[in-house]
C-alpha cells in the first residue's frame, strides 16, 4: 500500500472525505495513464512486428526474384 493510499484512509477515518476522494482519484488517474502508456507501447510493437509466415513468404519471394 502506498503512502498516498494510507493518507487517504487516514483522511477518511478523520472525516475528511473530500481529501480521501481527491487522493483516490489521483491514484486511479495515475494507474489509468500508466495502463494507457503500456497499451500504446504494445500497439506500436504489434504494428512493427510481422507474423513469421509473412516474413518467410517475403524471403521466399525474394529468393525467387534473385534466381531469375
Backbone as a ProteinNet text record, in pm:
[ID]
protein_1_A
[PRIMARY]
XXXXXXXXXXXXXXXXXXXXXXXXXXXXXXXXXXXXXXXXXXXXXXXXXXXXXXXXXXXXXXXXXXXX
[TERTIARY]
85.1	0	89.8	59.5	142.1	109.2	197.9	176.6	53.1	28.8	-89.6	-217.7	-223.3	-342.4	-358.7	-248.6	-255.6	-307.5	-255.7	-301.4	-449.1	-493.3	-634.7	-721.8	-677.5	-754.3	-759	-645.3	-642.9	-734.2	-735	-823.1	-968.6	-1003.3	-1141	-1177.8	-1084.5	-1109.7	-1129.5	-1062	-1074.5	-1192.4	-1268.5	-1387.9	-1364.8	-1246.7	-1216.6	-1237.9	-1365.6	-1398.9	-1353.3	-1344.8	-1301.5	-1153.8	-1070.7	-929.2	-916.5	-995.6	-995.5	-1028.8	-1135.8	-1179.9	-1072.1	-1009.2	-905.4	-786	-742	-625.5	-658.8	-776	-815.5	-828.8	-889.6	-899.9	-762.5	-671.7	-536	-466.9	-480.7	-419	-478.6	-610.5	-675.1	-630.9	-618.4	-574.5	-431.2	-347.3	-208.7	-202.9	-279.6	-282.4	-340.6	-442.5	-502.1	-402.5	-330.8	-232.5	-118.8	-76.7	26.4	-23	-147.5	-204.7	-216.6	-255.2	-265.4	-128.4	-26.5	108.7	155.9	124.3	162.5	91.2	-35.7	-110.5	-56.6	-12.8	46.5	173.9	255.4	380.1	350	256.1	220	163.5	82	24.7	133.8	226.8	338	424.4	451.1	529.8	455	326.7	246.7	241.4	242	237.9	363.1	477.5	603.4	645.2	581.8	612.3	524.8	587.6	512.6	507.4	400.4	396.5	507.2	555.2	665.8	629.4	505.7	465.3	485.3	449.2	464.6	611.8	696.4	839.1	895.5	853.6	901.3	856.4	733.6	684.7	766.9	799	877.9	1016.7	1077.8	1209.5	1202.5	1098	1079.8	1061.9	981.4	960.9	1092.1	1171.2	1298.6	1391.9	1394.6	1478.2	1438.3	1309.1	1262.8	1303	1290.6	1326.4	1476.6	1558.2	1703	1748	1678	1720.9	1681.6	1594.9	1550.4	1649.1
-117	0	123.5	216.5	336.9	434.7	529.1	631.2	714.7	740.5	818.6	747.6	616.5	540.1	541.2	523.4	529.1	664.8	771.2	905.8	924	866.3	876.3	805.4	688.3	613	689.6	746.7	826.2	947.9	1010.5	1126.1	1084.7	968.8	920.4	889.2	829	799.1	926.3	1032.3	1160.2	1243.2	1190.3	1258.9	1354.2	1351.8	1440.5	1363.5	1350.9	1269	1332.4	1463.7	1526.8	1498.9	1500.5	1466.5	1320.2	1233	1090.8	1076.2	1143	1134.8	1187.3	1297.7	1356.4	1262	1203.7	1114.6	988.3	931.2	810.4	840.9	954.1	992.8	1010.9	1071.3	1092	956.8	864.6	731.9	656	663.7	596	656.2	786.3	852.5	813.1	805.5	764.2	622.7	532.5	393.9	384.7	464.6	464.1	515.2	621.4	675.1	576	506.4	402.9	292.2	250.7	144.5	190.9	315.8	369.4	369.6	411.8	413.5	273.2	175.7	37.7	-13	22.3	-19.8	48.6	173.2	242.8	171.6	133.4	63.3	-70.6	-144.8	-274.8	-261.3	-160.3	-139	-102.7	-20.5	16.3	-102.9	-187.6	-307.3	-402.2	-417.1	-506.7	-455.3	-325.7	-266.5	-300.5	-302	-326.2	-472.8	-556.3	-698.8	-768	-834.5	-909.4	-1055	-1122.5	-1265.9	-1337.8	-1448.9	-1522.2	-1573	-1610.2	-1660.3	-1554.2	-1431.3	-1324.6	-1300.9	-1307	-1287.3	-1399.6	-1523.6	-1636.9	-1623.8	-1580.1	-1559.8	-1453.7	-1345.5	-1238.9	-1289.4	-1367	-1421.9	-1516.4	-1597.7	-1692	-1615.8	-1511.2	-1429.6	-1365.4	-1320.2	-1257.3	-1359	-1480.3	-1586.3	-1616.9	-1620.7	-1648.5	-1535.5	-1411.6	-1297.1	-1297.4	-1339.3	-1339.6	-1444.4	-1556.8	-1666.8	-1646.2	-1552	-1527.1	-1449.3
0	0	0	-88.6	-98.2	14.5	32.4	135.6	105.1	-24.5	-61.5	-20.5	-41.1	-3.5	148.7	220	367.8	413.7	351.5	388.1	356.2	245.9	209.2	312	355.5	455.9	587.7	625.6	748.9	736.2	619.8	599.4	612.3	557.3	566.8	711.6	784.7	925.2	1006.9	965.5	1036.5	987.3	892.4	845.5	728.8	669.6	557	426.5	389.8	273.2	141.7	134.7	9.3	-18.1	85.6	66.6	26.2	88.7	52.6	-96	-138.7	-277.9	-372.5	-338.6	-424	-440	-329.3	-335	-415.4	-392.7	-465.7	-614.9	-649.5	-790.8	-853.8	-780.2	-830.1	-853.4	-760.9	-774.8	-893.3	-908.8	-1021.1	-1154.5	-1160.2	-1283.4	-1317.8	-1218	-1241.2	-1296.5	-1237.3	-1286	-1426.3	-1454	-1587.4	-1691.4	-1660	-1754.2	-1777.4	-1672.7	-1688.5	-1781.1	-1762.6	-1846.4	-1991.3	-2012	-2148.3	-2215.1	-2143	-2199.9	-2234.9	-2150.6	-2181.1	-2306	-2320.3	-2439.3	-2564.7	-2552.6	-2667.1	-2711.3	-2615.6	-2647.4	-2712.6	-2655.9	-2711.9	-2852.5	-2874.7	-3007.4	-3107.4	-3066.8	-3153.9	-3189.5	-3092.5	-3119.3	-3211.3	-3189.7	-3273.5	-3416.6	-3432.9	-3565.6	-3645.5	-3578.9	-3648.9	-3651.5	-3573	-3574.7	-3677.3	-3772.9	-3872.1	-3828	-3859.4	-3829.9	-3905.7	-3850	-3910.9	-4049.9	-4071.5	-4202.8	-4310.3	-4279.6	-4378	-4406.6	-4305.5	-4326	-4411.3	-4386.2	-4464.3	-4609.5	-4631.9	-4768.4	-4840.6	-4771.9	-4833.7	-4868.9	-4778.7	-4807.2	-4926	-4932.7	-5042.7	-5173.7	-5172.6	-5292.6	-5336.7	-5241.5	-5273.4	-5337.9	-5283.5	-5341	-5484.9	-5512.7	-5648.2	-5741.9	-5698.1	-5780.7	-5809.6	-5715.9	-5731	-5830.9	-5836.4	-5922.2	-6068.2	-6095.1	-6232.5	-6313.1
[MASK]
++++++++++++++++++++++++++++++++++++++++++++++++++++++++++++++++++++

